[in-house]
Amino acid sequence: MSRRAAMSWAQRLKRVFNIDIETCSKCGGALKVIACIEDPLVIDKILTHLDNKAALAEPVVLPPSRAPPQRNLFDWFSVQPLHDSRNCSHCGRGKARTCLLL
């Protein structure tokens, strides 16, 4: 009877929670676990340090917003009836409609 190798905890995380810690979420490259910290005091110290570091960081300054769109930029191209299309030699076919001939 052959025995299968036990799954690593990284494989278990992927299987049970669909968390893949061996692949970078940004670029898809391979990641390597270099440490496993299990001591609650050490974990608390690391998280406290990261919270303090984030509090001291300068806020992100966004660039100024852009100007609103120019609504009247293309008013010269608006579709408006230029004349009665029923009497137009270009578009007149006995029906009233908008002539687009400029």
Disulfide bonds with the S-S distance in Angstrom:
none
